[in-house]
Amino acid sequence: MRGKFQAQNLIERTILMRIAVSLIFCITIVMSGCAGNKSNRDIDYESEFEKGKIALAKKKYVRAQDHFNRVVIAASHTELGDDAMYYLGESYFLSKNEYLLAIAEYDRLIRRMPFSPFVEKARYRICESYVIMSPKYFRDQTYSEKAIEKLQEYIDDYPNSDKRETAQEDILILRGKLSNKAYESGVLYMKMEEYKAAMLAFKQVTDLYYDTDYIELAHMKIIACHIERDEFDQAKTYYDTNHKHIEKIKMDDLVDAWFEQKRVFDRIELE
């Protein structure tokens, strides 16, 4: 009987010890959480922000990102947090090769704080980022198209901006790149003797990129495609309608010779 009583006491003590350990563990977690929250509240946001600006000025971009990120996360409910968001975008933009991250931060600022004094700057930085990421004409032109879209929106919303002229120049350069891609696609189709597809590519140049350097050549190539397809009437009608474009590049004598000989050939043969 006595042994049974001792065994019962041992079981109870074991249970109590387990409960005690569990309580201590829970209290430790709670205390840690409280301590962590207190630490977040104790962050000097102003100091972090200034440290970030100093690091940014010294081109210590990763360090600047750390400081601004801390402010953005912990002080997102304050004006300082929104300002830090702009500078976080700057630290990505200026560090090079992190333009998509920069765009994300600028865009977040624009959506969250549409009346922030940094919005106009952020919107132009987005334009600059897409312009920088725009590749050579023979690659995918998604970023070029996005850059044109953002630049045009910027010009429309800020017609008196001192960046307006630069934005317009960038649009022309980007449109020239898109025109070049479409024109070269047409040339490639012609080499493959896919003249209908080639005409569609050249038509894209004449319809969409009429203010680029490839407009006259595209008109000339459309005439060539018609002749290659033995569509002489359509070729003549098109030539009569767009004669000024062919004259502008001084190719009218060559095109006239195409009609005389009913075939397309290079100027070297004419000479």
C-alpha positions in Angstrom: 0.0 0.0 0.0 2.8 2.3 0.9 4.6 1.5 -2.4 1.5 2.3 -4.3 1.2 5.7 -2.5 4.8 6.5 -3.3 4.3 5.7 -6.9 1.3 7.9 -7.0 3.3 10.8 -5.5 6.0 10.3 -8.1 3.5 10.5 -10.9 2.0 13.7 -9.5 5.4 15.3 -9.1 6.3 14.4 -12.7 3.1 15.9 -14.0 3.7 19.1 -11.9 7.2 19.4 -13.2 6.0 19.1 -16.8 3.4 21.8 -16.2 6.0 24.0 -14.6 8.4 23.5 -17.6 5.6 24.3 -20.0 4.6 27.5 -18.1 8.2 28.6 -18.0 8.5 28.0 -21.8 5.4 30.0 -22.5 6.4 32.8 -20.2 9.8 32.9 -22.0 8.1 33.2 -25.4 5.8 35.9 -24.2 8.6 37.9 -22.7 10.7 37.5 -25.8 7.8 38.8 -27.9 7.3 41.7 -25.6 10.9 42.5 -25.7 10.9 42.4 -29.5 8.0 44.8 -29.7 9.6 47.1 -27.3 12.7 47.0 -29.5 10.7 48.0 -32.6 9.1 50.8 -30.7 12.5 52.0 -29.5 13.9 52.4 -33.0 14.8 56.0 -33.7 13.2 56.4 -37.1 14.6 59.8 -37.7 18.1 58.6 -37.0 17.7 55.5 -39.3 16.3 57.8 -42.0 19.3 60.2 -41.8 21.7 57.3 -41.7 20.1 56.0 -44.9 20.5 59.4 -46.6 24.1 59.6 -45.6 24.8 56.1 -46.9 23.0 57.0 -50.1 25.1 60.1 -50.6 28.3 58.0 -50.1 27.0 55.5 -52.7 26.8 52.8 -50.0 23.6 51.6 -51.6 23.2 48.2 -49.8 23.6 49.9 -46.4 21.2 52.7 -47.4 18.7 50.0 -48.4 19.0 48.4 -44.9 18.3 51.7 -43.2 15.4 52.8 -45.4 13.9 49.3 -45.3 13.9 49.4 -41.5 12.0 52.7 -41.5 9.6 51.6 -44.3 8.7 48.4 -42.4 8.5 49.8 -38.8 7.2 53.3 -39.6 4.9 52.6 -42.5 2.1 54.5 -40.7 4.1 57.8 -40.7 5.1 60.4 -43.3 8.7 59.5 -42.6 8.0 55.9 -43.6 6.6 57.1 -47.0 9.5 59.4 -47.6 11.8 56.4 -46.8 10.0 54.5 -49.5 11.0 57.0 -52.1 14.6 56.9 -51.0 14.6 53.1 -50.9 13.6 53.3 -54.5 16.5 55.7 -55.1 18.9 53.3 -53.5 17.8 50.6 -55.9 17.8 52.9 -58.9 21.3 54.4 -58.3 22.8 51.0 -57.5 22.2 49.9 -61.2 20.8 46.6 -62.3 18.0 46.8 -59.7 15.6 48.9 -61.7 12.6 46.5 -61.3 13.0 46.8 -57.5 13.2 50.5 -57.8 10.0 50.6 -59.9 8.2 48.5 -57.3 9.1 51.0 -54.5 8.3 54.1 -56.5 5.0 52.5 -57.6 4.1 51.6 -54.0 4.7 55.2 -53.0 2.5 56.5 -55.8 -0.3 54.2 -54.9 -0.1 54.7 -51.1 0.7 58.4 -51.0 -0.7 60.1 -54.2 -0.2 63.5 -52.7 3.4 63.0 -51.6 5.8 65.7 -52.8 7.9 62.8 -54.1 5.3 61.5 -56.5 6.4 63.5 -59.6 10.0 62.5 -59.1 9.0 58.9 -58.5 7.0 58.8 -61.7 9.9 60.1 -63.8 12.2 57.6 -62.2 9.9 54.9 -63.3 10.2 56.3 -66.9 13.9 56.4 -66.6 14.1 52.8 -65.3 12.2 51.5 -68.3 14.2 53.6 -70.7 17.5 52.2 -69.3 16.1 48.6 -69.4 15.1 49.0 -73.1 17.3 46.6 -75.0 18.7 46.7 -78.6 16.1 46.7 -81.3 16.4 43.0 -82.2 15.4 41.9 -78.7 12.0 41.8 -77.0 10.7 45.3 -76.8 8.3 45.0 -73.8 10.4 47.5 -71.8 10.5 49.9 -74.7 6.8 49.9 -75.1 6.3 50.3 -71.3 8.7 53.2 -71.3 6.8 55.0 -74.1 3.5 54.4 -72.2 4.9 55.8 -68.9 6.7 58.7 -70.6 3.5 59.8 -72.4 1.5 59.6 -69.2 4.1 61.7 -67.4 4.0 64.3 -70.2 0.2 64.4 -70.1 0.1 64.8 -66.3 3.0 67.2 -66.0 3.0 69.4 -69.1 5.1 72.1 -67.5 7.8 69.8 -66.2 11.4 70.6 -66.9 11.7 67.0 -67.9 9.2 67.3 -70.7 11.7 67.9 -73.5 13.9 65.0 -72.4 10.9 62.7 -72.1 9.8 63.6 -75.7 13.3 62.9 -77.0 13.3 59.5 -75.3 9.9 58.7 -76.8 11.3 59.4 -80.3 14.4 57.3 -79.7 12.2 54.4 -78.4 9.8 54.7 -81.3 12.7 54.6 -83.7 13.8 51.3 -82.0 10.4 49.8 -82.4 10.3 51.0 -86.0 13.7 49.5 -86.7 12.6 46.1 -85.3 9.4 46.1 -87.5 11.4 47.1 -90.6 14.1 44.5 -90.1 11.3 41.9 -89.6 9.9 42.8 -93.0 13.4 42.6 -94.6 13.8 39.1 -93.1 10.4 38.0 -94.5 11.4 39.3 -97.9 14.6 37.1 -97.8 12.3 34.2 -97.0 10.1 35.2 -99.9 7.2 35.7 -97.5 6.0 38.9 -99.2 2.6 39.1 -97.6 4.0 38.9 -94.1 6.7 41.3 -95.1 4.1 43.9 -96.2 2.4 43.6 -92.9 5.6 44.4 -91.1 6.3 47.4 -93.4 2.7 48.5 -93.0 3.3 48.5 -89.2 6.1 51.0 -89.8 4.1 53.3 -92.0 1.0 53.2 -89.8 2.5 53.3 -86.3 6.0 54.8 -86.7 5.4 57.5 -89.3 7.7 59.9 -87.5 10.8 57.6 -87.6 13.7 57.2 -90.0 12.4 54.0 -91.5 9.1 55.4 -93.0 10.4 56.1 -96.5 12.3 52.8 -96.8 9.1 51.0 -95.6 7.0 52.6 -98.3 9.6 51.6 -100.9 9.7 48.0 -99.6 5.9 47.7 -99.8 6.1 48.6 -103.5 8.9 46.0 -103.9 6.7 43.3 -102.3 3.8 44.1 -104.6 6.1 43.7 -107.6 7.5 40.5 -106.3 4.0 39.2 -106.1 3.3 40.3 -109.7 0.8 42.8 -108.3 1.9 45.6 -110.7 -1.4 47.6 -110.5 -1.4 47.7 -106.8 2.3 48.6 -106.8 1.7 51.5 -109.3 -1.2 52.8 -107.3 0.8 52.7 -104.0 3.7 54.4 -105.7 1.6 57.2 -107.1 0.1 57.8 -103.6 3.4 57.7 -101.8 5.7 59.1 -104.5 6.9 61.9 -102.2 8.4 59.4 -99.7 10.4 57.7 -102.5 11.6 61.1 -103.8 12.7 62.1 -100.4 15.3 59.4 -100.2 16.1 59.8 -103.9 15.1 56.4 -104.9 12.4 57.3 -107.4 14.7 56.5 -110.4 15.3 53.0 -109.1 11.6 52.3 -108.5 10.8 53.6 -112.0 13.3 51.1 -113.3 11.5 48.3 -111.4 8.3 49.1 -113.2 10.1 49.2 -116.6 11.8 45.9 -116.1 8.9 44.4 -114.0 11.3 43.1 -111.3 13.1 44.3 -108.2 16.8 44.8 -108.1 19.5 46.8 -106.3 20.7 50.3 -107.3 24.1 48.8 -108.3 22.4 47.1 -111.3 20.9 50.4 -112.3 24.3 52.1 -112.3 
